[in-house]
Amino acid sequence: MRSSVIYGDIFTRHDMEAHPESGSRLRVALSGVPDNVRWRAPVLATEDDREQVHDPRYIRWVQQMATGTCFLDTNTYVTCHSFDVASYAAGSTYAAVERTLDGERLFALVRPPA
């Protein structure tokens, strides 16, 4: 059985280099992916997908906070790209779970961590 990775350059847009959870972690992870792995495109979570997990008010709050760079709590930052990137991270993670349940060996290499 062949292994696959969901990844896209969209995930590099959520970045604060001084923070431990930064783009450099993703670059290190990418360098370890074997050459024979199949690459799959990122999948965008829909509004309905997001609302299955989070209250719509929370989703709107995060979206409003992600208009600039700030911290949501002591460890979690957002930038103007973070909401869109997180929507792809969530959708890609969900797609990885679905494909794994169907028998594919798949890893979602996403940021922010989903």
NORQUI-V282621 format. One record per residue. RES is the residue in one small letter. SS is DSSP state (H for helix, E for strand, - for the rest). NEAR is the number of other ideal C-beta (glycine too) atoms within 12 Angstrom. D_LAST is the distance of its C-alpha to the last C-alpha in Angstrom with 2 decimals. Layout:
BEGIN
res=(RES/RES)
ss=(SS/SS)
near=(NEAR/NEAR)
d_last=(D_LAST/D_LAST)
END
This chain:
BEGIN
res=(m/r/s/s/v/i/y/g/d/i/f/t/r/h/d/m/e/a/h/p/e/s/g/s/r/l/r/v/a/l/s/g/v/p/d/n/v/r/w/r/a/p/v/l/a/t/e/d/d/r/e/q/v/h/d/p/r/y/i/r/w/v/q/q/m/a/t/g/t/c/f/l/d/t/n/t/y/v/t/c/h/s/f/d/v/a/s/y/a/a/g/s/t/y/a/a/v/e/r/t/l/d/g/e/r/l/f/a/l/v/r/p/p/a)
ss=(-/-/E/E/E/E/-/-/H/H/H/H/H/-/-/-/-/-/-/-/-/-/H/H/H/H/H/H/H/H/H/-/-/-/-/-/-/E/E/E/-/-/-/-/-/-/H/H/H/H/H/-/-/-/-/H/H/H/H/H/H/H/H/H/H/-/-/-/-/E/E/-/-/-/-/-/E/E/-/-/-/H/H/H/H/H/H/H/H/H/H/H/H/H/H/H/H/H/H/H/H/-/-/-/E/E/E/E/-/-/-/-/-/-)
near=(11/15/22/27/32/37/32/27/21/30/39/27/27/35/27/26/17/12/22/13/24/22/26/18/24/31/19/13/22/23/12/14/20/15/10/11/20/20/23/26/19/33/28/26/29/17/18/16/24/28/17/15/20/20/12/15/12/16/25/16/16/28/23/17/23/28/16/15/19/17/18/21/10/7/13/21/30/31/29/20/28/35/32/27/35/38/36/37/37/38/34/38/32/29/33/29/19/19/25/19/12/13/12/22/20/30/28/36/35/40/39/38/22/29)
d_last=(25.28/23.52/19.98/17.63/14.72/12.76/12.99/14.58/16.08/14.15/11.42/14.36/15.06/12.65/14.90/17.03/18.99/20.39/17.12/15.94/12.38/14.12/14.86/17.16/14.56/13.38/17.11/17.92/15.42/16.87/20.31/19.89/19.13/22.47/24.60/24.95/21.32/20.89/18.58/16.95/16.15/12.86/12.74/12.64/11.53/14.78/15.77/16.60/13.22/11.68/14.76/14.41/11.73/12.86/16.44/17.64/19.11/15.91/14.41/17.74/17.76/14.55/15.98/19.27/18.07/16.48/20.01/20.56/19.26/18.93/17.18/15.70/16.49/17.82/14.64/12.42/13.95/13.93/16.20/17.88/15.40/12.11/12.13/12.82/10.42/7.44/9.28/9.43/5.85/5.61/9.09/8.89/6.71/9.23/11.95/11.42/11.87/14.83/16.40/16.12/17.87/20.42/21.13/19.45/17.93/14.75/11.89/9.04/9.62/7.21/7.04/6.15/3.78/0.00)
END
